[in-house]
């Protein structure tokens, strides 16, 4: 089979984008668009490593070392941020490798069902000798399956826990009673970040941050919340376990000092 380098890089950039998007969805950690694009491109370019011969032991060691370095670059570019907890790093790495394995399994299943060899896989790099339509159909199926898994796992989270939401913004710190509620589906469509809705403290207008309008809808009607990006936000449960989360915060009227969040951001 003839391998065209431009097609090889293009396909693996697309696959990297898909895997990273699914991984971020599973752990509910949004990836900014620019970082996602750079990370996917790094994954696509890393597919060129399959051109390195592995005839000797040293060549094989070099190939795997370069592959590990390239995967580290992909992961750091996509997920890492200052102050990220070890737990979140573990989830990101595990999710990335898990989605890769599931995608590879889906590719092999598709190949066996098709009854012909249309794909070449080497070291988590892919080359498809099929139409773009079939490729999109296959990856869409994988995306739907993983989205369902993410939804089901979120529904099973124990909401009986008690939480404290800690927020740091513009030199000020706040600790609010946390309420896990799957009914809070407010999300910024541009960054993909969930919005933690806070009541009982000063309006975010005093923080001097850029306001982000976030449309929302409820059974009672529709409206717009104005959210800001905090310096840091983490959620502590009754056992003292702390989870760093990536989310925006919005403020509404209310007497109770609390923060309502979707429990999926804890995953």
N, C-alpha and C positions, 0 to 999 in steps of 0.2 A: 504494500500500500504506500503510495506517495504522500508524504506529509508536507503541507504548505505552511511555512513558518508564520505568515500573516494570519492564516486561519487558526493555527495552533494557539497563537497569543490571544486572538479575538475570542475564541471559544473559552479559554481558561480565564480570561478576564470576566467574561459573562458568568461562568461557573463560580468564580471567586466572589463576585457580587452577590450571587444567589445564596451561597453558603454563609457569607457574612451577614446578609439580611436576615436569613433564617435564624442564625445563631443569636443575633441581637434581639430578635423577636422572642426567642425561647427564654432568654435571661432578662428580657424587658430592660435592655440598656440601649438607648438610641445611639446611632452613629451619625455624626454630622455629615452632610452630603459630600463635602470636599474630602474628608478623611476616608469615607467609604469608597469614593472614586479612586483615590491614591492607593488605598489598600488593595482594591480589586485589580488595579493595573499592576501593582507589585506581584500579585498572585499570577496574573497572566504572563508577565515577563519571566517569572520563575519556571514556567513550563519549558522554557528553552534549555533547561538543565538536562532534559531527556536526550539532548544531542551529545552530551558528554559520554564517551565510551566508558564502560565499567568492566573492562577485560581483566584487570589486575585487582589485587586486594586494595592497593593504595588508591587506585582510581575509584573503587567502590566507596572507600572511606571518605574520599574527597567529595564525591557526589552526594553522599548522605549528609555530610557536614554542611555543604552549601545549601542543601534542601532544608535542613533544620534552621539555618540562618535566615533563609528567605521566608520560612513560615513564621519565625520570630518577628521579622520586619512587618509581615502582614498583620499579625496579632497586635503588635505594639501600635502600629499606625491606626488600626481600627478601634481598639478598645481602651488602651491605657490612658490614664489621666492622673495628675498629681493627687496624692492622698487616697488612691484607690486601695480598698482593703484586699487582703490576701484571699478572702472568701470570694469577692467579686472577680478577682483574677482567675481563681480556680474555676469558677462557673463559666467564664468566658472561654478559657482554654478547653474545658471539657465539652462545652457546647459546640465549639468549632470543630473539634475532632469527631464528636458524635454525629454532627450533621454531615461531615465529609464521609464517614463510614456508611451512613444511611443513604446518602446520595450515590455512593459507589455501588451499594447493594441494589438500589433502584435501577442503576444503569445496567448491571449484569442481568437483572430480572427482565428488563426491557429487551436486552439482547437475546436472551433465551426464548422469549416469547416471539420475537421477530424471526428466529430461526436462521440468522445469518450474522456474520461478524461485521459489525458496522462501527465499532468503537475500539479504540486502543487506549489502554490505561497503563501508566507507568509512574510509580511514585506520587500518586495523587494528582497527576497531570492527565488531561483527557484530550483525545482527538476523535471527533465524531465524523463519520462518513455517511451522514444522514442529512435530510433537509432541515432547514431552520424551523419549519413548522412542527416537525416531529420532536425536535429538541425542546421547543417551547412547551409543547403539550406534556412531555415527560417531566420537565422541571416544574411546571404548574401543578401537576399531580402531587409531586413531593412537597411543594409549598403548602398545598391545601391540607395534606395529611399532618404536617408538622404544626400548622396553625390550629388544627383541631386538638392535637395533643396539648398545645400551649393553653388553649381555652379550657380543656377539661381539668388540667392540673391547677389552673387558677381557681376553678370552682371548688376544688377540694381543699383549699387552704383553710386552716382553722381560724375563723374570725373571732373566736372566743378569747383570744389573747388580749392582754392589755398592752398598749404601746405608748411610748413618748416620742414625739417627733421633735428633733433638735434642728434648728435652722440658724445659719450664720449668714448675715447679709449687711454689707456696708458698715462693718465694725460693730454691729449689734447682734446679740444672740437671743434666741427665743426657744423655750421648751413648752410644747403644747401636748395636751392629751391627744393621742392618736386614735383614729377610728378607721378600721379597715372596712371598706364598703365597695363591693363589686359594682354597685350602681354608679360610682363615680367613673364615668368613661370619658371625662374631659381630657382632650389631648391636643397639643399644638400640631397642626397639620404640616407645618414647615420643618420643624426640628424632630417631630415624632415623639417628643417627650410628654409624659403624663403630667397632669397638673394636680398638685396638692392644694386643696381648698381650705383656707384658714379663716377662722373667725375669732373675735375677741381681742384683737390687737390692732395697732395703728395701721392705717391704710398704707399700701405700698408706695403711694405718691411721695412720701417723705424719704424714701430711700435713694432718690436720685438716679434710678436705673431706667433704662429704656423699657417702655411699656409694650407688652406684646398682646394684642387683642386675640382672644381665643373664643370662637363661637361655641355655644353649647345648646343642648336641647333637653328638656325634661317632659314629663307627662303634663306639666302645668304650662308649658310654653317654651319659647326660645329666647336667647339673649347672648350677650357678650361679656366675658370676664376679661380683666386686664391682669396679666401675669408678668412676673419678673423672674430672672434667673438668679438664684441665690449663690453665694460663695461656696456653701457646703450645706448638705442636708443628709441626715442619717436618722434611722428609726431604731429605737431600742425597745426590746420586748421585756416581759416581766422577769426573765432570767438574766437580764443584763447584756444579752447578745445584741450587738450593734451592726446594722446593715447600711452601708453607704448606698444612696440611690441617686439616680440622675433624673431630676424632675424640675418643673417650674412651680412657682407658688403664686397663688392668687388669693385675694382677700375679699371677703363679703361681710355684710352686717351680721351680727349675732352676739349674744351676751356670753355664751359659753366659749371658753378659751380652748379651742381644739383644732385639729387638722385632720381632714377627711382625705384618705388616699385609697387608690385601688390596690388591693393586696398583691396584684401581679408584680408590682415594682419591687417586692421583697425577694422575688425568685432570682 
